[in-house]
């Protein structure tokens, strides 16, 4: 039985900007269409949050008040162009590092799905659930809806596009008994706070002073993706908000992007001549 969220929030406008040099807009368009179906048909009925996704020409400024999902090559390109922690309007911003995914043999479409859903579920990257195990001990768990089941082997297809599984609100409710309700969209999780293979969750022990740590299904970091590279939600969660950086205005980003692509061409020509 699917859980229904009691309240429906206003539809959020999300501008999708393709800055990647490894993906064409023609490759991105059907993915955005699949993500729109996932958000509206699968995520909204459970979490009460909807969004309208719209691809924006990277040479034009996104509409005022829209959140951004930016498709980039890697974190280096994000910094070079001027995409940082928030949009130019200080609104939520998600990043997909497509070239990094492709080099690692991972699906960038699953990453895009993961980023969209988690940005909708916790846009300010500051929500947590507290599980108290003694009068003076307890753990804060990051309110991330895809981390526990993030491995693409647990994803599903929408119009032949692979998207991420996501957890339901019950996953964060430690009183739930095993198998008593649905914990994730694909019904692969049987317990609250359970991590599937390849999954993880940010945990903050409030008494040991160690800060945010990643708990994994394997009980240790299974790969470098769990460390929270620059620009990821994990890195931003561990960074105080007064240290977050606003992205540059679009005209500056466009200028930086032109220079970035010229620099890439120069590097490629030198490599070919070597």
Order of alpha helices (4+ residues) and beta strands (2+ residues): beta-alpha-alpha-beta-beta-alpha-beta-alpha-alpha-beta-beta-beta-beta-beta-beta-alpha-alpha
